[in-house]
Amino acid sequence: MAAGDSRLRRGGSLKFFYGPMDCGKSTLALQMDYNHARQGRHGLVLTTIDRAGPGRLSTRIGLGKEAVEVDTGLDLRLLVRDRWARGIRVDYLICDEASFYTVAQIEQLADLVDTSDVDVYAFGLATDFRTSLFPAAQRLFELADEVTRVQVEVLCWCGRPGLLNARIVDGAIAREGDQVVIGDTDDSDDDTPADVRYQVLCRRHHRTGDLGPAARTGGQLRLV
């Protein structure tokens, strides 16, 4: 079995682009897809828990594209091989929100790179609201051929670089809870607590829990 552009002599690569909220990861993912597609390559765009809902990769600046929704039961190797069996080329994968994939799915991405010459470009958060690595992000750090911090600077309220994603519950920073909780996206959604939001902070203010003199109380997007 070979990937669409038959580059097995060189081999594929697994690249991980990471950063906090608002640094432009999803925008970069769409730009990467555009750059490859315009050179005649054929790829798949994948995402999960996107702000626009299932089957859509969206950005805060308004760009978007249809995408394959990655649920916990999806085998990414079979996803690609099914398309090859139907005569559809797949040269690369754009994997947005990769920190929310399962560790097994990260292993599957590595398999596609190593055994089938598919290039994989993964985008996601490194750490959760407790500053602990997401399991999938940890595995990407361990396996990726290249790891790049997205260079668009995000600022804490104090002006320092924003490095960490804080979960704010009832106006205070949370230190315990489920690793993934969607916050403050749609007041009509009964499954989304209206008093949960996220804010990017520098390390000092994440550790002290200081949200700033004019802490935002609403209108934040979900953690992506």
C-alpha positions as CSV (number, residue, x, y, z in Angstrom):
1,M,0.0,0.0,0.0
2,A,1.3,3.5,-0.9
3,A,0.2,7.0,-0.3
4,G,-1.1,9.0,-3.2
5,D,2.1,10.7,-4.2
6,S,4.3,7.6,-3.7
7,R,7.2,9.2,-1.8
8,L,8.2,6.2,0.2
9,R,11.8,6.7,-0.6
10,R,11.8,9.9,1.5
11,G,9.2,9.0,4.0
12,G,6.5,11.1,5.6
13,S,6.8,13.3,8.7
14,L,4.8,14.0,11.9
15,K,4.8,17.6,12.9
16,F,3.2,19.1,16.0
17,F,2.3,22.8,16.3
18,Y,1.2,23.8,19.8
19,G,0.3,26.9,21.8
20,P,-2.3,28.5,24.1
21,M,-5.8,29.7,23.1
22,D,-6.0,32.5,20.6
23,C,-2.5,32.0,19.1
24,G,-3.8,31.0,15.7
25,K,-3.4,27.2,15.6
26,S,-6.6,26.6,13.6
27,T,-5.8,29.4,11.3
28,L,-2.4,27.9,10.7
29,A,-4.0,24.5,10.1
30,L,-6.2,25.9,7.3
31,Q,-3.2,27.8,5.8
32,M,-1.2,24.6,5.8
33,D,-4.0,22.7,4.0
34,Y,-4.3,25.5,1.4
35,N,-0.6,25.5,0.7
36,H,-0.4,21.8,0.1
37,A,-3.6,21.6,-1.9
38,R,-2.6,24.4,-4.3
39,Q,0.5,22.3,-5.2
40,G,-1.7,19.4,-6.2
41,R,-1.5,17.3,-3.1
42,H,-4.6,15.7,-1.6
43,G,-5.4,15.7,2.1
44,L,-7.9,15.3,4.8
45,V,-8.8,17.8,7.4
46,L,-9.7,16.4,10.8
47,T,-10.9,18.0,14.1
48,T,-12.9,17.4,17.3
49,I,-14.8,19.6,19.8
50,D,-14.6,22.5,17.4
51,R,-16.4,25.8,18.3
52,A,-18.6,25.4,15.1
53,G,-19.8,21.9,16.0
54,P,-19.1,18.5,14.6
55,G,-17.6,18.2,11.1
56,R,-16.3,21.7,10.9
57,L,-12.9,23.3,11.5
58,S,-13.4,27.0,12.3
59,T,-11.2,29.9,13.5
60,R,-11.8,32.9,15.6
61,I,-11.1,35.2,12.6
62,G,-14.0,33.7,10.6
63,L,-12.3,31.1,8.4
64,G,-13.6,27.6,8.3
65,K,-13.8,24.3,6.3
66,E,-15.6,21.0,6.5
67,A,-13.7,18.4,8.4
68,V,-13.8,14.8,9.5
69,E,-15.0,14.6,13.1
70,V,-12.7,12.6,15.2
71,D,-14.5,10.7,18.0
72,T,-12.8,8.3,20.4
73,G,-13.8,5.2,18.4
74,L,-12.4,6.4,15.0
75,D,-9.4,4.4,13.7
76,L,-7.4,7.0,11.7
77,R,-5.5,4.3,9.8
78,L,-8.7,2.7,8.6
79,L,-10.1,6.2,7.7
80,V,-7.2,6.7,5.3
81,R,-7.0,3.2,4.0
82,D,-10.7,3.2,3.2
83,R,-10.2,6.2,0.9
84,W,-7.3,4.5,-0.8
85,A,-9.4,1.4,-1.4
86,R,-11.9,3.7,-3.2
87,G,-9.2,5.2,-5.3
88,I,-9.0,8.5,-3.4
89,R,-5.6,9.9,-2.8
90,V,-4.6,11.0,0.7
91,D,-1.1,12.5,0.8
92,Y,-1.4,14.3,4.1
93,L,-3.6,14.9,7.2
94,I,-4.4,18.2,8.9
95,C,-5.3,17.3,12.5
96,D,-6.7,20.2,14.5
97,E,-7.5,19.9,18.2
98,A,-5.1,17.0,18.3
99,S,-4.6,17.3,22.1
100,F,-8.2,16.0,22.4
101,Y,-7.5,12.9,20.4
102,T,-6.8,9.6,22.2
103,V,-3.3,8.4,22.7
104,A,-4.2,5.4,20.5
105,Q,-5.1,7.8,17.7
106,I,-1.7,9.5,18.0
107,E,-0.1,6.1,17.6
108,Q,-2.2,5.6,14.5
109,L,-1.0,8.8,13.1
110,A,2.6,7.8,13.7
111,D,1.9,4.4,11.9
112,L,0.5,6.3,8.9
113,V,3.7,8.3,8.7
114,D,6.1,5.4,9.2
115,T,4.4,2.7,7.1
116,S,2.4,4.6,4.5
117,D,4.3,7.8,3.9
118,V,1.4,10.1,4.9
119,D,2.5,13.5,6.2
120,V,0.7,14.5,9.4
121,Y,0.4,18.1,10.7
122,A,-1.1,18.1,14.2
123,F,-2.3,21.3,16.0
124,G,-3.4,21.7,19.6
125,L,-2.9,22.7,23.1
126,A,0.0,21.4,25.2
127,T,-1.4,21.7,28.7
128,D,-4.8,21.8,30.4
129,F,-6.2,24.3,32.9
130,R,-4.0,22.7,35.7
131,T,-0.9,23.1,33.5
132,S,-0.7,19.3,33.1
133,L,0.0,17.9,29.6
134,F,-2.9,16.4,27.7
135,P,-2.1,12.7,27.2
136,A,-2.3,13.1,23.4
137,A,-0.1,16.2,23.4
138,Q,2.5,14.3,25.6
139,R,2.6,11.5,23.1
140,L,3.0,14.0,20.2
141,F,5.9,15.6,22.1
142,E,7.4,12.1,22.4
143,L,6.9,10.9,18.8
144,A,6.8,14.0,16.5
145,D,9.6,14.5,14.1
146,E,9.2,18.3,14.6
147,V,7.6,20.2,17.5
148,T,6.9,23.9,16.9
149,R,5.4,26.5,19.3
150,V,3.0,28.7,17.3
151,Q,4.7,32.2,17.1
152,V,1.6,34.4,17.3
153,E,2.0,36.1,20.7
154,V,-0.9,35.9,23.1
155,L,-0.7,38.3,26.1
156,C,-1.8,38.0,29.7
157,W,-3.7,40.9,31.1
158,C,-0.5,42.2,32.6
159,G,1.3,42.4,29.2
160,R,3.5,39.4,29.7
161,P,3.4,36.5,27.3
162,G,0.3,34.3,27.9
163,L,1.5,30.7,28.3
164,L,-1.3,28.9,30.2
165,N,-5.0,28.4,29.8
166,A,-6.9,29.1,33.0
167,R,-10.4,27.7,33.6
168,I,-12.6,30.3,35.4
169,V,-15.5,29.0,37.4
170,D,-17.8,31.5,39.1
171,G,-15.2,34.2,38.7
172,A,-12.3,32.3,40.2
173,I,-9.6,30.2,38.7
174,A,-10.3,26.4,39.0
175,R,-7.6,24.0,40.2
176,E,-9.6,20.7,40.1
177,G,-12.2,19.2,37.7
178,D,-12.5,17.2,34.5
179,Q,-9.6,17.7,32.1
180,V,-11.9,18.8,29.2
181,V,-14.9,21.1,29.9
182,I,-16.4,23.4,27.2
183,G,-17.0,26.8,28.5
184,D,-19.2,29.9,27.7
185,T,-20.1,29.3,24.1
186,D,-23.9,29.2,23.9
187,D,-26.2,30.1,26.8
188,S,-28.9,28.0,25.2
189,D,-27.0,24.8,25.6
190,D,-28.1,23.2,28.8
191,D,-25.1,20.9,28.8
192,T,-22.6,23.8,28.9
193,P,-22.4,25.6,32.3
194,A,-22.8,29.3,31.8
195,D,-20.4,30.1,34.6
196,V,-17.4,28.4,33.0
197,R,-14.9,30.3,30.8
198,Y,-11.3,30.3,29.9
199,Q,-8.6,33.0,30.0
200,V,-4.9,33.0,28.9
201,L,-2.6,34.0,31.7
202,C,1.2,34.2,32.2
203,R,2.7,31.7,34.6
204,R,2.9,34.1,37.5
205,H,-0.8,35.1,37.4
206,H,-1.9,31.5,36.6
207,R,-0.1,30.4,39.8
208,T,-1.5,33.2,41.9
209,G,-5.0,33.1,40.4
210,D,-5.0,36.8,39.6
211,L,-7.4,37.5,36.7
212,G,-6.5,41.2,36.4
213,P,-8.3,44.4,37.4
214,A,-10.8,44.1,34.6
215,A,-11.3,40.4,34.4
216,R,-13.6,39.4,31.5
217,T,-16.9,37.9,32.6
218,G,-18.3,36.5,29.4
219,G,-18.1,36.2,25.6
220,Q,-15.2,33.9,25.7
221,L,-15.0,31.1,23.2
222,R,-14.4,27.5,24.0
223,L,-11.0,26.1,24.7
224,V,-9.5,25.3,21.3
